[in-house]
């Protein structure tokens, strides 16, 4: 028998308001009373009220959700492809969906990135650890009282729109990746318009080491400005000799690109990694892999495709 439609839902609402029983409504609509009961249980609001149009909308969403995941549930080739790309290559659902669409294979087919997320969180929760967030929901953070001791600090709200809108290459975000064993760190700089990352292993989070890493970045690439959070590693920002800006306290999302890049780095160097075991060649390899990774916002090109826009010409 077909699913209950909008006309029947309007009649159910009418009969319920008239005080008719489930069996009476079933007879009038030529449906089993259990179907009427199930309809009311699924689509009655928390206030114990039934609205036919809202009920129809909820039912359509459930149907769409089921169809979206049916390909992954019924097509083992598609499921294997998606899970393999996620686990072995650390590709995001957006990249996987794009590759399925552009490199269509008869046994695979096309599916949206949202369907991949839903499939993982509903049927393959153990694969959520291979996503960048590694969790199904975001957690709200409670602001705390804050006092900054950084000299000559410029607020991010003073940053020109040219930088905010990523209209010019050469503007960077800086951060530090820590490990459980705090014997070494990774100083990370990401160019805002291209997503190109420069990573350098440093001995500590000191302002001195961060300045050294930034000077190396400036030596190899065009650096017109740098945005920091409020960690003390950015305290010598004024020695870089370019404009610098600082996020609001406890608002690291304002430099979201480097935060995203840190999560990519974590795929290769989890927090429990012994940083002493990481060689400079390991860092260089991870930097290359991340810079070679397709990005949705770049039209699925990689940051390396835009390398010429930020690299400095070699001196002859």
Secondary structure, 3 states (H helix, E strand, C coil): CCCCCHHHHHHHHHHHHCCCCHHHHHHHHCCCHHHHHHHHHHHECCCCCECHHHHHHHHHHHHHHHHHHHHHHHCHHHHHHHHHHHHHCCCCHHHHHHHHHHCCCCCCCCCCHHHHHHHHHHHCHHHHHHCCCCCCCCCCCCCCCCCCCCCCCCEHHHCCHHHHCCCCCCEEEEEEECCCCCCCEEEEEEECCCCCEEEEEECCCCHHHHHHHHHHHHHHECCCEEEECCCHHHCCHHHCCCEEEECCCCCHHHHHHHHHHHHHHHHHCCCCCCHHHCCHHHHHHHHHHHHCCEEHHHCCEEHHHHHHHCECCCCC
